[in-house]
Structures are given as structure tokens and as C-alpha cells.
Amino acid sequence: MKQFAFLASLVFLLGACSAPQKTEKEATFTNRNIKVDSEIMTPEILWSFGRVGSVSVSPDGQTVAFTISYTKIEENKTYSDIYTMPVTGGDFTQITTTKGGEFEVSWRPDGAKICYLSAASGDVQLWEMNPDGSQNQQVTKIEGGIEGYKYSPTMDKLAYLKNVKLDKTVLDLHPDLKFADARIEDDLMYRHWDHWVDPTYTHVHYIKYANGATVGKGTDIMKDERFHSPNKPWGGMEQINFSPDGKSIAYTSKKKVGMEAAFSTNSDIYVYNIKEGTTSNFTDGMMGYDIAPTYSPDGKYMAWESMERDGYEADQNRLFIMNLATFEKKDYTADFDQNVHGLTWTPDSKHIYFTSEDKGSKEIFRFDMADEKISQVTDGIHNYNSVAIAANGLIATQTSMKHPTEIISIDAETGEGTNISKVNEPLLGQLKMGDVEKRWIKTTDNKDMLVWVIYPPNFDKNKKYPALLYCGGGPQSMVSQFWSLRWNFQMMAANDYIIVAPNRRGLPGFGQEWNEQISGDYGGQNMKDYFSAIDAVAKEPFVDENRLGAAGASYGGYSVYWLAGNHNKRFKAFISHCGIFNFEQMYSTTEEMFFVDWDYKGNYWDKSNKTAMRSYANSPHNFVKNWDTPMLVIHGAKDFRIPYTQGMGAYNTAKMVGVPARFLYFPEENHWVLQCHNGILWQREFFRWLDTYLK
């Protein structure tokens, strides 16, 4: 259930064209010069911000290529284009203006071309263009299209992802029943997150490449294997890399099927020898997630991210490095009680940069190969979500509770960052944001807990404000300096609410012990942490303790359902988005079985398992006799992690026990709300509900 930074890209394929082509000036759209009537955030303003997507630094470290997506609200569509700018900052240049939009932007290894994926030719293919946007040329013509790509450092090969059909459908089995609409399943993992598993598998292929074109036919390096690479659903090309000499391809795959796959997180790093056509498992015997292999530029080492325990998706994400001469591998984070994400080698192979959760923010760290030590590079109230090497230091993407993603130039020695993109500066300059305060509050077991308190714009300490407790999801997803189109704290504060966002037990960034405490203890200490946070802030003279609400999604949605039966009349309104209502039903209907099996510590029919029985005893449906507070329930039909029947069950029950309730149901949304008009509707109903009962 953990939301991996997510980052899943929304690709809107809006048109087709041929190559080479002239750009279509009338097809682009931008909100950069938008003028707003109010300094206070509205849902429409929230959806008007530009969203920085792919960010890639040129091989010479001098230029950044990136995408910006803008939503045209009246069309319910998003337009994405490519831009460039110097790593030192300054005005950026828009170099594409096409209908279909471009994504997965990178530089060719020689720096002569900018590369991207586009569906301009009918399906998704790889394209190249000059750095000024001229001479767009289609590179691949793979039947059915591709999903990702990567050039070999030697530039004589191209790796790409393609779906390969290996299983039979109902029509294959019964060709005479052309109008039958059904599925036949014999094992688990027949659906995942928001889609039903189809008869195809995503495989890594490679093909010869020369002078801007592919040569010959591609080779499937996983031929006939009923497995995926990269890992579904969030893995991308960061899980696949060529060796520096271009002779091998390292890739990530969980080579398990059916029930075994549903209960396991054991993915491995495989290396395919192109000349020999053979594959080796480099992490055989390592039982958790092993992902994202990346070679040192000198070819001597391979680094990757590794979790130790099978079935535990929130285990510590460690830095492992293998000496490719001796095949010895070592965990270099044994004394680093944090996670590593997004490993990036320096060109001299002497350092690895990565991001890590750190006490309510995400910071950049550096590993030194010589002394085998990790040092912190940045520190502040922000999230650094990616890091790349530039000629003058580092290029990173940053968010905070006060601004969406921007591109930051960082001094690698001092950690000082400068916003060089300023994509949303024109719009932000017209708005007034609420202050964000970092508080440490004592918990019931005398621990220090970080709680973010977000104040309304134009906050008046002499007024009394309603307060909203934010219940975080994951459950192991740090309440950090994120920016969201739904759970946006500035949006909430703009509606004159004090927001209380605690980093309760069960979140990373505060040590593995704090992170792990929640497993097997749903309804336990982390719920007491919620009470500690809201009770402490409710004592403030500017908070009306008689107008408190609680809202959350996923595990946060479960938290709201649990609080509804155990809050002792603290709250006057609840909102639960995609929350777990009935643990037994959840255990039997979710798709990644390892998640519930690990966190509940077992199934519901083994009555001898005391820890599991304690988990099931804390299922919210066991406390509905105590429900007495109005509740808004939100759920998407395509949420297969927490099926929509959980929300339906909570709403129906609320109505049956006489609690005022409303059900907001999205037939085409999943665990999130991704479409513009649906997102604006979500915001409007969110505040209509809160305002009814808290104002």
C-alpha cells in the first residue's frame, strides 16, 4: 500500500503527427501568465500550477532538459512540452509545442540530441531532436510501441520495454464465442493496483542503433519468461541499466508467479550478457526487494537498493555495492538508520548521491567510496525528490508545502540550493501562503514526535479557528514537505483551517524502530500519537476545541474509521478516502497479499495467532456501535489495493446506525483522483462537508 514516489507519469496522448515535422504552435498550452482574482488558493488555482516532470542534465553538465505539464481545466486535459535551460539558471526555452505531448526526456550519451517518448506516429515510440528543438526524428518503429528506453554508453545499442503476449485469453480458448466477456482465473495476482492483469508481460529488449536509427530486429532478453521487468506497477527505466562497456544489461525482476508472487517482495538483480545470451542472478539468496542496479562509470562496481526481508515492503532500503572483479557485495548502510533512494554515481566513480527521508523532510546525502562514509549534503524544510550531477554541482527537484516541484541548483559542498526553474513563480507571487511550523510534541510513551502545523493565510492569533487532523497513509509514508493536488495543506489552510499533520508511529525518517512499530499494532500506539498531536494543538488559544475534524486516505482512511469509533467525542466531522473498513474482507480481497499478511501478522482464521487476532480486533467495523460523528466517504472503483466495497461498507453502515454520511464515488479513478474535473470536484465536496459541520 506504500505509495512509492509515485512516480507514475500521466501521459495524455492527444494527437498524431509524422516526422520530421514542423511544430504546431496552436497545439500548446501554458498557464504561466495566468492572472488570478484572489490571493487565496482555490481548487482551480491549484490545478493551474505547472508540473515539472522528467528532468535530465546534458552529458557535459551544462544544460537541463525537462518537461512542464499544464492542465487546461475547461478541456479536462493536460499538455506537456519540453523545455531547456542552463544549469546556472536564467530564462528557459520551450522547444516543443505539439499536440500529443512528450515524456521520458533524456539526453543521448553524446549530448548531440534530446530524446523523448511520444505517440505522434500512432503508438509510443522513441524520438530524437536537436537541443534547440529542430529536426524531430522518429528512432524506433517497434510494433505495438514501447514503454521505456535507454541508450548504451557506447551508443551502439538501445534497450527498450515492450509487452509480450504469453498467456491465453478467453477468446483464445473459445474462439467461437466472439462476444463472450469474461475472465478465467486459476491463481492469485490477477489484478494489480488499478488494472486487471492482461496476458502480456513487460520484457526488456535491445536493438542495434546507429546514426539516429535502429538497425535490424530487437532481441527479447527475457524470451518466454512469464515475468515483468521493471517491477510492476511503479518501476521504470531506473531499474534497467547497461554496463559502461555496453556488453551487459542489468535489470530488476520479481521472477515469481501466482500466489507466490502475491505473498513475496523478493525481486532480484539479473545481468544479461549480450554476447553469450546468458543471464545471471547477482542477488541470489537476498530475500527482499533488490532494485535499480547502477554501474559505476569506471565499470568496477554495481550499486543497488536492497531490502532484507521478504514480504516487508517498508523494510529499510539499503545501499548495496558489489565489486565486479570479486563479486563481493556489502551493505554500506548498516550504521545508517535511514533509507536510500535514487542512487547517482559521480563521473569519477568516487561518490554516490542519493535522497533519504530525514525527520519530516527528504534530503540529499553522499556516500564516499574511499572512506565508506555517508554525509548529509542538504538540510531544510523541503523535499528533494531526485538528484543529478551537473558541471557546477548538483541539479535536484524540490517540493515543499509552499510550492510544487521546481528545479534546484545545489552547491555540493555547502548544500545551498537555488531555484533555477521558477516555473510557478508568476502564480505563486499572486498568492498568499500560510505559515508552516515544525513542532515536537510528546507522545503518551514520552517520545518526541514531529508535527507539522499549517496556518491559514492572514492568520489572526486572536481568532478561533477550526482544526483538521491529517492522518497519513502508506502506512509507512513520511508526512513530509510534499505538494499534492488533493492532500494539499495550503489548500486546506486557505479555507481557514488549522492543519495538524503528525509524523505518528510507523513512518520513515525517524529510525527503523519508529517505522516498524506499526506492523502488528494497527489501532495501537500510532492512534495514541494522533490523539497526542490534536490534543496538544487544540489547547492553543486560536483553536476552537469544539470544532475539530479528521481526514485521511489509505491507511489514513482506516485511521479515520478507527477514530470514529474511539475518539471520545473529540471530533465533529470525518473524511475517509479509500480507507480500510473491514480487515477480514481486506485480507481476502486486496492484491499484494504480502502487505496485509506482514502488517496484520497473519490471516484471520488462525485463531492461535495472538498478534494477528489483535490486529483484526482493531478493524474499524468492530467499533461502529460507537459511531456518532458525520462522515464523508470517498472511494474510486479502480482501487484494487483497497477495493471500493470497503468504502461502500463504511458508508452503508454509517447510514444504518444513524450517522449523517455522504458517499463520493469515482467510477474511473483508482487509489488516487487523477483527472482534473474529478480533482476539483473532490476539493469542493471535501470543504463543503467540513464547512457544514465545523463552521
TIVEX-190517 format. One record per residue (C-alpha): x, z, y. Coordinates in nm, 2 decimals. Layout:
east:up:north
X:Z:Y
...
% end
This chain:
east:up:north
0.00:0.00:0.00
0.30:0.03:0.22
0.29:-0.23:0.50
0.64:-0.40:0.49
0.73:-0.53:0.80
0.49:-0.73:0.75
0.61:-0.96:0.85
0.38:-1.21:0.74
0.36:-1.50:0.98
0.02:-1.65:1.09
0.06:-2.03:1.07
-0.21:-2.23:1.23
-0.19:-2.60:1.12
-0.39:-2.77:1.39
-0.29:-3.13:1.37
-0.08:-3.41:1.23
0.18:-3.65:1.37
0.46:-3.87:1.25
0.83:-3.87:1.30
1.02:-3.94:1.51
0.77:-3.88:1.78
0.71:-3.81:2.14
0.59:-3.46:2.23
0.22:-3.42:2.32
0.21:-3.24:2.65
-0.16:-3.18:2.63
-0.14:-3.00:2.30
0.05:-2.69:2.40
-0.10:-2.37:2.54
0.05:-2.07:2.71
-0.08:-1.76:2.88
0.25:-1.69:3.06
0.10:-1.74:3.41
-0.23:-1.57:3.34
-0.38:-1.36:3.62
-0.60:-1.06:3.52
-0.86:-0.88:3.73
-0.78:-0.53:3.62
-0.46:-0.32:3.58
-0.62:-0.15:3.28
-0.58:-0.30:2.93
-0.88:-0.48:2.77
-0.91:-0.64:2.43
-0.90:-0.98:2.59
-0.58:-0.89:2.77
-0.43:-0.75:2.45
-0.48:-1.09:2.28
-0.33:-1.28:2.58
0.02:-1.15:2.53
0.28:-1.39:2.39
0.40:-1.31:2.04
0.77:-1.37:1.97
0.82:-1.49:1.62
1.12:-1.65:1.45
1.45:-1.57:1.63
1.77:-1.74:1.54
2.12:-1.73:1.70
2.32:-2.05:1.70
2.64:-2.06:1.48
2.86:-2.04:1.79
2.67:-1.73:1.91
2.58:-1.88:2.24
2.21:-1.98:2.22
1.89:-1.82:2.08
1.61:-2.04:1.94
1.28:-1.86:1.90
0.90:-1.92:1.88
0.63:-1.79:2.10
0.27:-1.79:1.99
-0.02:-1.78:2.24
-0.38:-1.73:2.15
-0.65:-1.94:2.32
-0.93:-1.70:2.30
-1.22:-1.94:2.36
-1.09:-2.15:2.07
-1.01:-1.86:1.84
-0.68:-2.04:1.78
-0.31:-1.97:1.82
-0.05:-2.22:1.94
0.32:-2.18:1.85
0.61:-2.36:2.01
0.99:-2.34:2.00
1.20:-2.22:2.30
1.57:-2.17:2.36
1.78:-1.97:2.60
2.14:-1.85:2.64
2.23:-1.52:2.46
2.32:-1.39:2.81
1.96:-1.43:2.93
1.80:-1.64:3.20
1.51:-1.88:3.20
1.41:-2.00:2.86
1.32:-2.37:2.79
1.03:-2.48:2.59
1.14:-2.76:2.36
0.83:-2.84:2.15
0.47:-2.90:2.27
0.30:-3.03:1.95
-0.05:-2.97:1.81
0.05:-2.82:1.48
0.29:-2.55:1.58
0.63:-2.48:1.44
0.76:-2.18:1.24
1.06:-2.05:1.04
1.30:-2.16:1.31
1.68:-2.16:1.24
2.00:-2.35:1.33
2.17:-2.59:1.10
2.51:-2.44:0.99
2.70:-2.68:1.21
2.49:-2.59:1.51
2.40:-2.95:1.59
2.03:-2.92:1.50
1.75:-2.68:1.53
1.54:-2.67:1.21
1.18:-2.56:1.15
0.88:-2.60:0.92
0.58:-2.80:1.03
0.28:-2.96:0.88
0.29:-3.25:1.12
0.32:-3.50:0.83
0.02:-3.36:0.64
0.18:-3.07:0.45
0.45:-2.83:0.53
0.80:-2.99:0.54
1.14:-2.92:0.69
1.22:-3.09:1.03
1.52:-3.11:1.25
1.57:-3.19:1.62
1.84:-3.18:1.88
1.89:-2.84:2.06
1.71:-3.00:2.36
1.40:-3.08:2.15
1.47:-3.45:2.12
1.48:-3.67:1.81
1.25:-3.48:1.59
1.31:-3.60:1.23
1.14:-3.50:0.90
1.41:-3.39:0.65
1.21:-3.32:0.33
0.93:-3.52:0.17
0.85:-3.28:-0.12
0.52:-3.35:-0.29
0.28:-3.07:-0.21
0.50:-2.93:0.07
0.74:-2.63:0.08
0.72:-2.27:0.18
1.07:-2.19:0.30
1.42:-2.34:0.33
1.79:-2.26:0.36
2.10:-2.48:0.41
2.41:-2.42:0.20
2.70:-2.32:0.43
2.88:-2.63:0.31
2.58:-2.84:0.43
2.56:-3.05:0.11
2.26:-2.88:-0.04
1.93:-2.74:0.07
1.73:-2.47:-0.10
1.36:-2.46:-0.07
1.05:-2.29:-0.21
0.78:-2.49:-0.40
0.48:-2.38:-0.60
0.49:-2.50:-0.97
0.18:-2.51:-1.18
0.24:-2.35:-1.52
-0.09:-2.19:-1.62
-0.42:-2.35:-1.71
-0.74:-2.32:-1.51
-1.10:-2.31:-1.65
-1.12:-2.69:-1.58
-0.80:-2.74:-1.79
-0.96:-2.55:-2.08
-1.30:-2.70:-2.04
-1.26:-3.05:-1.88
-1.62:-3.14:-1.94
-1.75:-2.85:-1.73
-1.66:-3.00:-1.39
-1.89:-2.78:-1.19
-1.81:-2.45:-1.36
-1.69:-2.19:-1.10
-1.53:-1.91:-1.29
-1.20:-1.74:-1.38
-1.09:-1.62:-1.72
-0.85:-1.33:-1.72
-0.67:-1.17:-2.01
-0.43:-0.94:-1.83
-0.37:-0.75:-1.51
-0.24:-0.86:-1.17
-0.50:-1.14:-1.14
-0.53:-1.08:-0.77
-0.28:-0.95:-0.50
-0.34:-0.81:-0.15
-0.58:-1.08:-0.03
-0.58:-1.37:-0.28
-0.67:-1.44:-0.64
-0.36:-1.53:-0.83
-0.36:-1.91:-0.90
-0.20:-2.10:-1.18
0.12:-2.17:-0.98
0.44:-1.98:-0.93
0.67:-2.00:-0.63
1.02:-2.12:-0.75
1.35:-2.17:-0.58
1.46:-2.53:-0.58
1.77:-2.71:-0.44
1.83:-3.07:-0.35
2.13:-3.26:-0.22
2.15:-3.30:0.16
2.34:-3.54:0.38
2.31:-3.66:0.74
1.97:-3.51:0.82
1.80:-3.62:0.49
1.76:-3.51:0.14
1.91:-3.72:-0.14
1.76:-3.76:-0.49
1.53:-3.52:-0.67
1.51:-3.14:-0.64
1.61:-2.90:-0.92
1.40:-2.61:-1.01
1.64:-2.32:-1.08
1.36:-2.12:-1.25
1.22:-2.40:-1.46
0.93:-2.30:-1.68
0.96:-1.93:-1.58
0.63:-1.76:-1.51
0.78:-1.55:-1.23
0.80:-1.58:-0.85
1.09:-1.58:-0.61
1.08:-1.44:-0.35
0.88:-1.13:-0.44
0.51:-1.16:-0.36
0.35:-1.11:-0.12
0.59:-1.04:0.17
0.92:-1.17:0.06
1.07:-1.47:0.24
1.40:-1.66:0.25
1.59:-1.34:0.33
1.56:-1.28:-0.05
1.74:-1.61:-0.12
2.10:-1.70:-0.02
2.37:-1.95:-0.10
2.73:-1.82:-0.17
2.97:-1.92:0.11
3.12:-2.20:-0.11
2.77:-2.34:-0.18
2.83:-2.32:-0.56
2.57:-2.04:-0.63
2.23:-1.93:-0.52
2.14:-1.56:-0.53
1.77:-1.48:-0.54
1.52:-1.19:-0.58
1.26:-1.19:-0.86
1.05:-0.94:-1.05
1.06:-1.10:-1.39
0.76:-0.92:-1.53
0.40:-1.03:-1.60
0.06:-0.88:-1.65
0.02:-0.51:-1.70
0.40:-0.45:-1.69
0.42:-0.62:-1.35
0.12:-0.42:-1.22
0.30:-0.09:-1.31
0.65:-0.18:-1.21
0.86:-0.24:-0.89
1.17:-0.34:-1.09
1.29:-0.66:-0.92
1.64:-0.78:-0.97
1.91:-1.00:-0.81
1.98:-1.32:-1.00
2.26:-1.56:-0.94
2.23:-1.92:-1.04
2.55:-2.12:-1.10
2.47:-2.47:-0.98
2.74:-2.65:-1.17
2.67:-2.47:-1.50
2.30:-2.45:-1.46
2.31:-2.08:-1.58
2.15:-1.76:-1.44
2.30:-1.41:-1.44
2.12:-1.08:-1.36
2.35:-0.89:-1.12
2.14:-0.58:-1.11
2.05:-0.54:-1.48
1.97:-0.18:-1.56
1.89:-0.09:-1.19
1.52:0.00:-1.22
1.36:-0.01:-0.87
1.33:-0.28:-0.61
1.66:-0.48:-0.57
1.61:-0.74:-0.30
1.76:-0.95:-0.02
2.11:-1.04:-0.16
2.35:-1.15:0.11
2.71:-1.26:0.07
3.00:-1.16:0.29
3.12:-1.47:0.48
3.46:-1.44:0.30
3.28:-1.46:-0.03
3.43:-1.14:-0.17
3.12:-0.92:-0.17
2.75:-0.93:-0.21
2.53:-0.67:-0.04
2.16:-0.60:-0.10
1.88:-0.34:-0.05
1.81:-0.12:-0.35
1.56:0.14:-0.46
1.65:0.36:-0.75
1.32:0.45:-0.93
1.08:0.21:-1.10
0.72:0.23:-0.98
0.80:0.40:-0.65
0.76:0.16:-0.36
0.86:0.42:-0.10
1.19:0.53:-0.26
1.50:0.54:-0.04
1.61:0.18:0.05
1.98:0.20:-0.01
2.28:-0.02:0.08
2.45:-0.15:-0.24
2.76:-0.37:-0.23
2.92:-0.55:-0.52
3.29:-0.66:-0.54
3.25:-1.01:-0.68
3.60:-1.01:-0.82
3.55:-0.70:-1.04
3.16:-0.69:-1.04
3.18:-0.32:-0.95
2.89:-0.21:-0.74
2.84:0.10:-0.53
2.57:0.28:-0.33
2.71:0.33:0.02
2.42:0.53:0.15
2.45:0.83:-0.09
2.51:1.05:0.22
2.28:0.86:0.45
1.93:1.02:0.42
1.75:0.71:0.57
1.65:0.36:0.47
1.83:0.03:0.53
1.66:-0.29:0.63
1.78:-0.64:0.72
2.15:-0.65:0.63
2.36:-0.87:0.85
2.73:-0.93:0.80
2.97:-0.98:1.09
3.16:-1.32:1.07
3.49:-1.13:0.98
3.32:-0.96:0.68
3.43:-0.62:0.82
3.09:-0.47:0.91
2.72:-0.48:0.81
2.45:-0.42:1.07
2.10:-0.31:0.97
1.79:-0.13:1.11
1.66:0.21:0.99
1.38:0.45:1.07
1.51:0.74:1.27
1.28:1.02:1.39
1.00:0.82:1.53
1.19:0.50:1.63
1.38:0.22:1.45
1.74:0.19:1.54
2.04:-0.03:1.47
2.32:0.11:1.25
2.66:-0.03:1.15
2.85:0.01:0.82
3.23:-0.02:0.83
3.38:-0.17:0.52
3.72:-0.02:0.58
3.63:0.35:0.61
3.29:0.32:0.43
3.11:0.50:0.70
2.78:0.44:0.88
2.75:0.48:1.25
2.44:0.46:1.48
2.46:0.19:1.74
2.13:0.23:1.94
1.92:0.53:2.04
1.60:0.54:2.24
1.22:0.53:2.24
1.17:0.18:2.09
1.17:-0.01:1.76
1.45:-0.25:1.68
1.30:-0.47:1.41
1.58:-0.72:1.35
1.94:-0.77:1.44
2.17:-1.08:1.45
2.53:-1.14:1.56
2.60:-1.32:1.89
2.92:-1.42:2.07
2.88:-1.13:2.32
2.74:-0.86:2.09
2.41:-0.84:1.91
2.07:-1.01:1.95
1.77:-0.80:1.83
1.39:-0.79:1.86
1.24:-0.48:2.01
0.89:-0.33:2.05
0.76:-0.01:2.20
0.43:0.15:2.26
0.45:-0.01:2.61
0.54:-0.37:2.53
0.51:-0.63:2.25
0.82:-0.79:2.09
1.10:-0.90:2.32
1.45:-1.03:2.25
1.72:-0.79:2.35
2.09:-0.84:2.40
2.29:-0.53:2.29
2.64:-0.42:2.36
2.77:-0.34:2.01
2.99:-0.06:2.13
2.77:0.12:2.37
2.43:0.03:2.22
2.29:-0.05:2.56
2.02:-0.32:2.54
1.90:-0.57:2.80
1.57:-0.76:2.77
1.67:-1.13:2.80
1.35:-1.29:2.70
1.10:-1.12:2.93
0.82:-1.32:2.76
0.55:-1.08:2.87
0.69:-0.95:3.19
0.45:-1.15:3.41
0.15:-1.00:3.23
0.30:-0.65:3.20
0.37:-0.65:3.57
0.00:-0.67:3.64
-0.09:-0.37:3.41
-0.06:0.00:3.43
0.05:0.16:3.11
0.00:0.52:3.00
0.30:0.75:2.96
0.43:0.81:2.61
0.55:1.16:2.54
0.77:1.28:2.24
0.67:1.63:2.13
0.79:1.85:1.85
0.52:2.07:1.70
0.55:2.35:1.44
0.36:2.29:1.12
0.19:2.56:0.90
0.51:2.59:0.69
0.72:2.63:1.01
0.87:2.28:1.01
0.93:2.07:1.32
0.70:1.76:1.33
0.74:1.48:1.58
0.41:1.40:1.75
0.36:1.11:2.00
0.12:1.19:2.28
0.00:0.89:2.48
-0.17:0.95:2.81
-0.43:0.73:2.99
-0.32:0.51:3.28
-0.39:0.70:3.61
-0.38:1.03:3.41
-0.51:1.33:3.61
-0.39:1.66:3.48
-0.69:1.83:3.65
-0.94:1.63:3.44
-1.07:1.70:3.09
-1.02:1.41:2.85
-1.15:1.34:2.50
-0.86:1.32:2.25
-0.82:1.10:1.94
-0.61:1.19:1.64
-0.44:0.89:1.49
-0.40:0.91:1.11
-0.11:0.69:1.00
-0.12:0.45:0.70
0.12:0.35:0.43
0.11:0.63:0.34
0.48:0.61:0.39
0.49:0.42:0.72
0.65:0.60:1.01
0.44:0.64:1.32
0.70:0.46:1.54
0.72:0.26:1.86
0.51:-0.02:1.72
0.28:-0.26:1.91
-0.04:-0.37:1.74
-0.34:-0.59:1.81
-0.57:-0.33:1.66
-0.40:0.01:1.65
-0.26:-0.02:2.00
-0.21:0.32:2.16
-0.21:0.17:2.51
-0.54:0.01:2.44
-0.68:0.34:2.32
-0.54:0.53:2.62
-0.68:0.27:2.86
-1.02:0.38:2.75
-0.95:0.73:2.89
-0.85:0.90:2.57
-0.55:1.12:2.50
-0.39:0.99:2.18
-0.23:1.23:1.93
-0.01:1.04:1.68
0.17:1.28:1.44
0.45:1.19:1.20
0.30:1.41:0.93
0.45:1.47:0.59
0.50:1.16:0.38
0.67:0.94:0.64
1.03:0.79:0.65
1.28:0.86:0.93
1.29:1.24:0.88
1.48:1.25:0.55
1.37:1.17:0.20
1.23:1.51:0.12
0.99:1.48:0.41
0.90:1.13:0.30
0.84:1.22:-0.07
0.64:1.53:-0.02
0.31:1.35:0.00
0.33:1.20:-0.35
0.11:1.41:-0.58
-0.01:1.61:-0.28
-0.29:1.40:-0.12
-0.51:1.63:0.07
-0.24:1.89:0.09
0.04:1.97:0.34
0.00:1.64:0.53
-0.36:1.72:0.61
-0.25:2.06:0.74
0.00:1.86:0.95
-0.28:1.67:1.11
-0.46:1.99:1.20
-0.14:2.14:1.35
-0.10:1.83:1.57
-0.45:1.81:1.70
-0.49:2.19:1.74
-0.17:2.21:1.95
-0.26:1.93:2.18
-0.63:2.04:2.21
-0.50:2.37:2.37
-0.38:2.17:2.67
-0.60:2.23:2.98
-0.65:1.85:3.03
-0.80:1.81:2.67
-1.17:1.88:2.60
-1.15:2.05:2.26
-1.52:1.98:2.22
-1.46:1.60:2.23
-1.21:1.53:1.96
-1.22:1.23:1.73
-1.00:1.10:1.44
-0.93:0.74:1.33
-0.70:0.56:1.09
-0.65:0.28:0.85
-0.55:0.25:0.48
-0.41:0.59:0.39
-0.52:0.69:0.74
-0.87:0.57:0.65
-0.85:0.80:0.34
-0.73:1.08:0.58
-1.04:1.03:0.79
-1.27:1.05:0.49
-1.10:1.37:0.37
-1.11:1.52:0.72
-1.48:1.45:0.73
-1.54:1.70:0.45
-1.27:1.96:0.55
-1.24:1.96:0.93
-1.45:2.27:1.00
-1.63:2.11:1.29
-1.31:2.02:1.49
-1.42:1.66:1.54
-1.72:1.49:1.69
-1.65:1.13:1.57
-1.47:0.95:1.29
-1.35:0.59:1.24
-1.21:0.48:0.90
-1.07:0.13:0.85
-1.00:0.01:0.49
-0.98:0.37:0.36
-0.98:0.51:0.01
-1.31:0.70:-0.06
-1.32:0.74:-0.44
-0.98:0.79:-0.62
-1.11:0.72:-0.96
-1.26:0.39:-0.85
-0.94:0.31:-0.65
-0.72:0.37:-0.96
-0.92:0.13:-1.16
-0.97:-0.15:-0.91
-0.65:-0.18:-0.70
-0.40:-0.45:-0.80
-0.05:-0.30:-0.77
-0.11:-0.02:-1.02
0.23:0.13:-0.97
0.13:0.26:-0.63
-0.17:0.48:-0.73
0.00:0.58:-1.06
0.30:0.71:-0.87
0.12:0.87:-0.58
-0.16:1.03:-0.78
0.09:1.12:-1.05
-0.12:0.97:-1.33
-0.46:0.84:-1.43
-0.79:1.02:-1.40
-0.87:1.05:-1.77
-0.56:1.26:-1.87
-0.71:1.60:-1.80
-0.40:1.77:-1.92
-0.20:1.63:-1.62
-0.25:1.91:-1.37
-0.08:1.73:-1.08
-0.29:1.42:-1.13
-0.61:1.63:-1.16
-0.52:1.80:-0.82
-0.49:1.45:-0.67
-0.83:1.35:-0.80
-0.98:1.68:-0.69
-0.88:1.57:-0.33
-1.08:1.25:-0.35
-1.30:1.24:-0.03
-1.62:1.17:-0.23
-1.59:1.53:-0.37
-1.65:1.67:-0.02
-1.94:1.46:0.11
-2.17:1.77:0.09
-1.98:1.89:0.40
-2.01:1.57:0.60
-2.17:1.64:0.93
-2.00:1.40:1.18
-2.08:1.05:1.29
-1.87:0.79:1.12
-1.78:0.42:1.17
-1.66:0.25:0.86
-1.47:-0.08:0.88
-1.36:-0.30:0.59
-1.26:-0.66:0.50
-1.39:-0.84:0.20
-1.05:-0.98:0.11
-0.88:-0.65:0.10
-0.78:-0.62:-0.27
-0.54:-0.33:-0.21
-0.83:-0.10:-0.12
-1.14:-0.30:-0.23
-1.42:-0.32:0.02
-1.65:-0.13:-0.21
-1.46:0.18:-0.11
-1.58:0.14:0.25
-1.93:0.04:0.13
-1.94:0.36:-0.08
-1.84:0.58:0.21
-2.09:0.42:0.45
-2.38:0.43:0.20
-2.30:0.79:0.12
-2.29:0.89:0.49
-2.64:0.74:0.54
-2.77:0.91:0.23
-2.65:1.26:0.35
-2.80:1.20:0.69
-2.48:1.14:0.89
-2.50:0.88:1.17
-2.29:0.59:1.05
-2.22:0.22:1.11
-2.06:-0.04:0.88
-1.84:-0.31:1.04
-1.77:-0.57:0.77
-1.55:-0.88:0.79
-1.61:-1.13:0.51
-1.30:-1.33:0.59
-1.05:-1.05:0.67
-0.82:-0.86:0.44
-0.65:-0.52:0.48
-0.59:-0.62:0.85
-0.80:-0.81:1.10
-0.61:-1.12:1.19
-0.84:-1.36:1.37
-0.87:-1.34:1.74
-1.25:-1.31:1.78
-1.27:-1.07:1.49
-1.00:-0.86:1.65
-1.17:-0.85:1.99
-1.50:-0.75:1.81
-1.30:-0.48:1.63
-1.19:-0.33:1.96
-1.53:-0.35:2.12
-1.70:-0.17:1.83
-1.42:0.08:1.80
-1.47:0.20:2.15
-1.85:0.16:2.15
-1.85:0.41:1.87
-1.61:0.66:2.03
-1.77:0.64:2.37
-2.11:0.71:2.21
-2.00:1.04:2.06
-1.71:1.15:2.27
-1.82:1.06:2.63
% end
